[in-house]
Amino acid sequence: MKTIRRSSSIIYVAAILAIMVAFPGWLPAQTAAVKSSDASSGSAMQWSVQVDRVNPGDLEIADSFQVAIYENLLEGLNKTKQFKQVFRDGDRKANEVPNLLVLKTTVEKYTPGNETRRAVTTVSGATKLTVRSQLLTREGKIVLERTVNGDVRFFGSNLRATHNLARNIAKAIKQSRWDVG
């Protein structure tokens, strides 16, 4: 009985180690250890940002995907701690903030994936999103414009692509130099 428990414990530990080696991005310590250089404007903390609703462009995208991108963007920008405040589209408090930037996101490409196909084959069924993300002043001056991708290729729900996209947008904003002056 002890031999069975010991061998199953060894198998369990080996399986965890194999997963850690195969998917290092899943480790919380790895993602927390990634620090971006403070390459953005030195006065970034004095700025607030309002996140506009996601524009689907000419593409047919489910409302759930648009909402998921939007909500993940709000969360991702808050996590960067780069902005003094992060406002939702239509928040009246944003009108009173002196230094406000507006984030506009337009979907340029969308490939709906298939979770089952991804799980079975791991080579097809990827969900892919490509957006144009613009950071603008109130007056409409573009201070930062990037094309950003988000996808889910192997494991996870199709909505995981929206989380990855929002994380990549927040990361692009944080790591970029932008000058409002």
VENMOZI-V612461 format. One record per residue. N is the residue number from 1. SS is DSSP state (A for helix, B for strand, O for the rest). PSI is psi in whole degrees, -180 to 180 (none if undefined). D_CENTER is the distance of its C-alpha to the mean C-alpha in Angstrom with 2 decimals. Layout:
<<N;SS;PSI;D_CENTER> <N;SS;PSI;D_CENTER>>
This chain:
<<1;O;-42;47.69> <2;A;-36;46.45> <3;A;-40;45.92> <4;A;-45;43.74> <5;A;-43;41.58> <6;A;-45;41.35> <7;A;-35;40.41> <8;A;-33;37.78> <9;A;-40;36.29> <10;A;-43;36.27> <11;A;-42;34.58> <12;A;-47;31.93> <13;A;-42;31.23> <14;A;-39;31.28> <15;A;-43;28.75> <16;A;-44;26.32> <17;A;-40;26.89> <18;A;-41;26.40> <19;A;-41;23.01> <20;A;-37;22.01> <21;A;-41;23.24> <22;A;-35;21.75> <23;O;71;18.18> <24;A;-25;17.78> <25;A;-17;13.96> <26;A;-12;14.66> <27;O;125;16.80> <28;A;-36;15.74> <29;A;-34;18.02> <30;A;-46;16.42> <31;A;-33;12.92> <32;A;-27;14.84> <33;A;-16;17.10> <34;O;117;14.72> <35;O;132;15.73> <36;O;150;15.08> <37;O;152;18.27> <38;O;64;18.91> <39;O;-14;19.18> <40;O;175;18.24> <41;O;138;21.09> <42;O;-19;23.24> <43;O;25;23.32> <44;A;-35;19.61> <45;A;-17;20.24> <46;A;-9;22.77> <47;O;146;20.34> <48;B;164;18.62> <49;B;141;16.05> <50;B;128;16.27> <51;B;114;13.47> <52;O;159;15.39> <53;O;152;15.13> <54;O;130;13.42> <55;B;119;16.25> <56;O;-5;16.76> <57;O;-140;19.15> <58;O;7;21.95> <59;O;151;20.10> <60;O;102;20.80> <61;O;133;17.59> <62;O;144;18.06> <63;A;-35;17.62> <64;A;-36;15.73> <65;A;-42;12.93> <66;A;-44;13.03> <67;A;-40;13.15> <68;A;-41;10.34> <69;A;-48;7.95> <70;A;-51;9.86> <71;A;-40;9.98> <72;A;-34;6.39> <73;A;-46;6.32> <74;A;-47;9.54> <75;A;-45;8.73> <76;A;-42;6.11> <77;A;-36;8.82> <78;A;-39;11.48> <79;A;-31;10.60> <80;A;-23;11.04> <81;O;26;14.46> <82;O;-28;14.86> <83;O;148;16.13> <84;O;-45;19.21> <85;O;151;17.98> <86;B;119;15.13> <87;B;150;16.89> <88;B;159;16.44> <89;O;131;18.04> <90;O;-1;21.78> <91;O;119;21.98> <92;A;-25;25.48> <93;A;-27;24.99> <94;A;-28;22.86> <95;A;-25;26.12> <96;A;-10;27.78> <97;O;127;25.32> <98;O;-43;26.87> <99;O;90;23.95> <100;B;131;21.26> <101;B;155;18.65> <102;B;130;17.09> <103;B;118;13.67> <104;B;135;14.38> <105;B;123;12.19> <106;B;127;14.39> <107;B;127;13.86> <108;B;-37;16.07> <109;B;145;16.02> <110;B;124;15.39> <111;B;107;16.95> <112;O;134;17.26> <113;O;-175;17.68> <114;O;111;20.19> <115;A;-40;19.46> <116;A;-47;23.14> <117;A;-40;23.58> <118;A;-43;20.65> <119;A;-34;22.22> <120;A;-46;25.66> <121;A;-29;25.37> <122;O;6;22.09> <123;O;-8;22.71> <124;O;168;22.07> <125;O;11;20.12> <126;O;141;16.61> <127;B;129;14.21> <128;B;138;12.78> <129;B;138;11.06> <130;B;128;11.74> <131;B;157;11.44> <132;B;123;13.34> <133;B;127;11.85> <134;B;135;14.75> <135;B;119;15.50> <136;B;156;19.08> <137;B;172;21.93> <138;O;-33;23.82> <139;O;-7;26.33> <140;O;5;23.94> <141;O;126;23.92> <142;B;121;20.84> <143;B;-18;19.87> <144;B;134;16.80> <145;B;128;15.86> <146;B;148;13.50> <147;B;125;12.87> <148;B;144;9.46> <149;B;154;9.11> <150;B;137;7.29> <151;B;169;9.92> <152;B;119;11.72> <153;O;-36;15.08> <154;O;-73;17.07> <155;O;151;16.53> <156;O;164;14.70> <157;O;166;14.71> <158;O;-32;13.70> <159;O;-14;11.24> <160;A;-29;9.33> <161;A;-34;8.25> <162;A;-36;6.58> <163;A;-47;4.65> <164;A;-40;4.12> <165;A;-49;3.89> <166;A;-41;2.17> <167;A;-42;2.02> <168;A;-36;4.47> <169;A;-48;5.64> <170;A;-41;6.25> <171;A;-42;7.70> <172;A;-41;9.65> <173;A;-44;11.02> <174;A;-37;12.02> <175;A;-7;13.68> <176;O;154;15.39> <177;O;129;18.78> <178;O;141;19.33> <179;O;120;22.67> <180;O;-26;23.46> <181;O;none;27.19>>
